[in-house]
Amino acid sequence: MKSPDSRFFCPLITTGSITLDENESNHAVRVCRACVGDILQLSDGLGHFADATIVKADSKACEVNVSEVQTISSERPKLSLGIACLKDDALEEVVFHASQTELDKIVFLRTDYSQEPKDSDLHKTVRRAELKSLVSLKQSKKPWLTQIEGPISLDEWLKNYKGNLILCDIDGGNLEEPITEPTTLLVGPEGGFSPREIEAIKKHSEKVKLLKLGNTRLRARTAAIIALGKFFV
């Protein structure tokens, strides 16, 4: 018996017989060429894994059997990323890299200097970002799926946000304390957050910290990845 070097997404993992959806079935049978008796590693993106033995190698409805479900992590990650909406495919690029880390969610924020079309709901971008996050879940073999939220205006998001904030800022410093409470790392658009927005962020709560990313000016997509590197080393 062999096990393909990938995890397969199954939103509801239980013991007994499971039929994978068409996308995962095709990936297992056609792409990975898995056969009856081979073992697939399943993940539900909610902290659970399972080894599943193929009993029917159907590329449209692959049937597997699970004898045991493992709970690897019972608590969602504490850190999230809030990034301003960017033009072109920059948001997808950020998601592709960022969702390989143990992030709870990535929120697309509309800001004063956002460069995306103002009349767009970014539906296609959000959908592609969700798919990239799902691919990253399987490729990186992490227990939790990074959720994609937004787009939402920064002002509206701040009104309902209850956690801590970390703002990437040239005047910031290093963060030495570990993340123990829900926290969102904020990265602005090209040109940064507006002065008004920076003031609103700093006034949001007493637990806003400033994080310095270096002495050079970074593109927004670069800043997001450099910032996350401060937490996942």
Disulfide bonds with the S-S distance in Angstrom:
none
